[in-house]
Amino acid sequence: MFFKNLIITGGAGFIGNNFIRYILKKNIEFNKLFIIDKLSYASHKNNIKDLLDDKRIFFYKVDICAKSTLNKTMQEIIKIAGGTEKLAIIHFAAETHNDNSIDNPPPFVQTNILGTYNLIEIARHNHMRFHHISTDEVFGDLPLNALPKNQKFTDSSPYLPSSPYSATKASSDLLVRAWTRTFGLKATISNCGNNYGPYQHIEKFIPRQITSILENKKPKIYGNGLNVRDWIHVDDHSSAILSILNKGKIGRTYLIGVNGQKNNLEVIKIILQVMNKPSNWFDFVKDRDGHDLRYAIDPSKTMNELGWKPSHLNLKEEIKSVVEWYANNPWFWKHQKEKVEQMYKNRGQ
C-alpha cells in the first residue's frame, strides 16, 4: 500500500471500524493509523477497544464539525506521521440513518456538509490525499419495473436525492468535486450500496430484524416490502476502497456494488430461513416518507479500471455469519434494543 499512514474519520462506526479490521485481517502493511470519531450514539469506543491494543493505532475523540479542535488534532497527527507525503484521509464519518434525517435534519447538515468542508480544507492546505465515502442514495431511485430492466446507477447518473440524509451526502460529494477542480484537492469519491456485516447499529434493516428474532419478536417490514436495495458485504466495500486509494485516478468517482439487488421481502425471508422461523413470520408496518423504490449500481468501471473483484457474493451464507456474530455479541446491541424499538414504535413502524 503506497499510503503507509491513514486517517480514518468515523473509525469507531460500522464501516470505518470494519475497514480497519479488514486491513489487519489481510495483513496489509501500514505504519500508523489514526482514528477520528466523536463517539455518537452509533459509535462507541468499545467497538474499537481491542484495536487500540495495536501500538500503531491512535484514537482521537474529535467532532469533525469542531474546526479548531480538528485542526489542532490534524497537526498533531501530521507530526506523528512524519509529514503528509504518504498520509491519506479516508472520510467515513457521517450521519447515515434516513429515518433520523427525516425526524431531525440539522445534525445531518452539520456533520455531512460542514464536517466534510472542514476536512477537505485541511487536506488541500496540507497537500493530503483524500478519499470520500458516499452512497448510491445521492442518485435518488430507479423505478421498480425499469425499462430496460438492467437500468443501474453509473458515475454519470444525475443527483436526485430524496431524503435529508441523501441530500447532505450529495452536497458533500459536490464540495469534494469542486475543491478537486478549483483547488487541486487530491481526491476520489466512491458511492456504495447498502452495507451489511458485524458492528452495524441495530437501527439499520438487517441487524434490526436479526436482533428482533433473537429476542423472539417478529421483524417489521416497511410498506409492501418490495423496495429494492443493492446489498454488499462490508468487507467487499473495504477491499474496493483500498483499490481506489492506491489505484484510483484523482478526480474520479467510483461506484461500488456486487449486483446484489434484492427487495426487503427477499432479505427478510433469507434471515427467517437462516434463523429457523416460518417465511411469513413478520409484520408489515407504515412505510417511510419518501421511501426510494429501487437502487442498483453498475460497478463495471471500478472492476475494469482497478481490477477489483468482490468475494462475498452468497447473501444467504453471509447472513448466516452475521446472525452468528449478533448472537455471540449481545454486549453490542442488547442495551440499545429497547430504545431503538421504542423509537420505531413512536413512528408507527
Solvent accessible surface area in square Angstrom, and as a share of the most:
residue,aa,sasa,rsa
1,M,51,0.23
2,F,110,0.46
3,F,22,0.09
4,K,38,0.16
5,N,11,0.06
6,L,0,0.00
7,I,0,0.00
8,I,0,0.00
9,T,0,0.00
10,G,10,0.10
11,G,0,0.00
12,A,0,0.00
13,G,14,0.13
14,F,29,0.12
15,I,41,0.21
16,G,1,0.01
17,N,0,0.00
18,N,7,0.03
19,F,0,0.00
20,I,0,0.00
21,R,50,0.18
22,Y,25,0.10
23,I,0,0.00
24,L,49,0.25
25,K,121,0.51
26,K,112,0.47
27,N,136,0.70
28,I,41,0.21
29,E,117,0.53
30,F,8,0.03
31,N,75,0.38
32,K,63,0.27
33,L,1,0.00
34,F,0,0.00
35,I,0,0.00
36,I,1,0.00
37,D,11,0.06
38,K,71,0.30
39,L,42,0.21
40,S,36,0.23
41,Y,113,0.43
42,A,40,0.31
43,S,11,0.07
44,H,96,0.43
45,K,89,0.38
46,N,78,0.40
47,N,7,0.04
48,I,0,0.00
49,K,140,0.59
50,D,78,0.40
51,L,8,0.04
52,L,47,0.23
53,D,110,0.57
54,D,34,0.18
55,K,179,0.76
56,R,95,0.35
57,I,10,0.05
58,F,58,0.24
59,F,40,0.17
60,Y,32,0.12
61,K,135,0.57
62,V,12,0.07
63,D,49,0.25
64,I,8,0.04
65,C,27,0.16
66,A,42,0.33
67,K,104,0.44
68,S,72,0.47
69,T,68,0.40
70,L,0,0.00
71,N,53,0.27
72,K,148,0.63
73,T,11,0.07
74,M,0,0.00
75,Q,97,0.43
76,E,89,0.40
77,I,0,0.00
78,I,22,0.11
79,K,168,0.71
80,I,61,0.31
81,A,18,0.14
82,G,72,0.69
83,G,29,0.28
84,T,31,0.18
85,E,142,0.64
86,K,80,0.34
87,L,1,0.00
88,A,0,0.00
89,I,0,0.00
90,I,0,0.00
91,H,3,0.01
92,F,21,0.09
93,A,15,0.12
94,A,31,0.24
95,E,24,0.11
96,T,59,0.34
97,H,8,0.03
98,N,14,0.07
99,D,5,0.03
100,N,26,0.13
101,S,0,0.00
102,I,58,0.29
103,D,88,0.45
104,N,78,0.40
105,P,52,0.33
106,P,77,0.48
107,P,45,0.28
108,F,5,0.02
109,V,70,0.40
110,Q,90,0.40
111,T,10,0.06
112,N,2,0.01
113,I,48,0.24
114,L,69,0.34
115,G,0,0.00
116,T,1,0.01
117,Y,65,0.25
118,N,4,0.02
119,L,0,0.00
120,I,0,0.00
121,E,25,0.11
122,I,11,0.05
123,A,0,0.00
124,R,65,0.24
125,H,114,0.51
126,N,34,0.17
127,H,133,0.59
128,M,1,0.00
129,R,13,0.05
130,F,0,0.00
131,H,0,0.00
132,H,0,0.00
133,I,12,0.06
134,S,7,0.05
135,T,12,0.07
136,D,1,0.00
137,E,18,0.08
138,V,0,0.00
139,F,6,0.02
140,G,2,0.02
141,D,55,0.29
142,L,13,0.06
143,P,68,0.43
144,L,64,0.32
145,N,129,0.66
146,A,3,0.02
147,L,151,0.75
148,P,89,0.56
149,K,160,0.68
150,N,109,0.56
151,Q,68,0.30
152,K,61,0.26
153,F,6,0.02
154,T,46,0.27
155,D,56,0.29
156,S,96,0.62
157,S,23,0.15
158,P,91,0.57
159,Y,43,0.16
160,L,116,0.58
161,P,49,0.31
162,S,59,0.38
163,S,15,0.10
164,P,42,0.26
165,Y,17,0.07
166,S,1,0.01
167,A,41,0.32
168,T,6,0.04
169,K,10,0.04
170,A,6,0.05
171,S,38,0.24
172,S,0,0.00
173,D,0,0.00
174,L,93,0.46
175,L,40,0.20
176,V,1,0.01
177,R,87,0.32
178,A,47,0.36
179,W,40,0.14
180,T,24,0.14
181,R,218,0.80
182,T,97,0.56
183,F,91,0.38
184,G,54,0.52
185,L,2,0.01
186,K,85,0.36
187,A,1,0.01
188,T,1,0.00
189,I,5,0.03
190,S,0,0.00
191,N,0,0.00
192,C,4,0.02
193,G,9,0.08
194,N,39,0.20
195,N,13,0.07
196,Y,4,0.02
197,G,1,0.01
198,P,29,0.18
199,Y,29,0.11
200,Q,15,0.07
201,H,17,0.08
202,I,0,0.00
203,E,6,0.03
204,K,46,0.19
205,F,47,0.19
206,I,2,0.01
207,P,1,0.01
208,R,11,0.04
209,Q,3,0.01
210,I,0,0.00
211,T,0,0.00
212,S,7,0.04
213,I,9,0.05
214,L,64,0.32
215,E,47,0.21
216,N,101,0.52
217,K,112,0.47
218,K,81,0.34
219,P,0,0.00
220,K,60,0.26
221,I,0,0.00
222,Y,24,0.09
223,G,23,0.22
224,N,89,0.46
225,G,0,0.00
226,L,75,0.37
227,N,7,0.04
228,V,21,0.12
229,R,15,0.05
230,D,1,0.01
231,W,12,0.04
232,I,1,0.00
233,H,13,0.06
234,V,0,0.00
235,D,14,0.08
236,D,2,0.01
237,H,2,0.01
238,S,0,0.00
239,S,21,0.13
240,A,0,0.00
241,I,0,0.00
242,L,17,0.09
243,S,19,0.13
244,I,0,0.00
245,L,4,0.02
246,N,57,0.29
247,K,128,0.54
248,G,15,0.15
249,K,109,0.46
250,I,86,0.43
251,G,49,0.47
252,R,85,0.31
253,T,11,0.06
254,Y,0,0.00
255,L,6,0.03
256,I,0,0.00
257,G,0,0.00
258,V,18,0.10
259,N,82,0.42
260,G,18,0.18
261,Q,56,0.25
262,K,65,0.28
263,N,26,0.13
264,N,9,0.05
265,L,32,0.16
266,E,80,0.36
267,V,0,0.00
268,I,0,0.00
269,K,91,0.39
270,I,27,0.14
271,I,0,0.00
272,L,0,0.00
273,Q,108,0.48
274,V,28,0.16
275,M,27,0.12
276,N,138,0.71
277,K,56,0.24
278,P,79,0.50
279,S,66,0.43
280,N,116,0.60
281,W,49,0.17
282,F,25,0.11
283,D,57,0.30
284,F,112,0.47
285,V,29,0.17
286,K,123,0.52
287,D,57,0.30
288,R,40,0.14
289,D,102,0.53
290,G,62,0.60
291,H,24,0.11
292,D,10,0.05
293,L,77,0.38
294,R,23,0.08
295,Y,2,0.01
296,A,1,0.00
297,I,0,0.00
298,D,46,0.24
299,P,5,0.03
300,S,48,0.31
301,K,62,0.26
302,T,0,0.00
303,M,52,0.23
304,N,125,0.64
305,E,59,0.26
306,L,7,0.03
307,G,57,0.55
308,W,9,0.03
309,K,166,0.70
310,P,21,0.13
311,S,90,0.58
312,H,49,0.22
313,L,114,0.57
314,N,84,0.43
315,L,22,0.11
316,K,70,0.30
317,E,84,0.38
318,E,28,0.13
319,I,0,0.00
320,K,85,0.36
321,S,55,0.36
322,V,2,0.01
323,V,17,0.10
324,E,105,0.47
325,W,43,0.15
326,Y,0,0.00
327,A,48,0.38
328,N,101,0.52
329,N,28,0.14
330,P,57,0.36
331,W,115,0.40
332,F,11,0.04
333,W,5,0.02
334,K,106,0.45
335,H,134,0.60
336,Q,29,0.13
337,K,5,0.02
338,E,149,0.67
339,K,162,0.69
340,V,9,0.05
341,E,42,0.19
342,Q,90,0.40
343,M,51,0.23
344,Y,5,0.02
345,K,147,0.62
346,N,114,0.58
347,R,39,0.14
348,G,44,0.42
349,Q,15,0.06
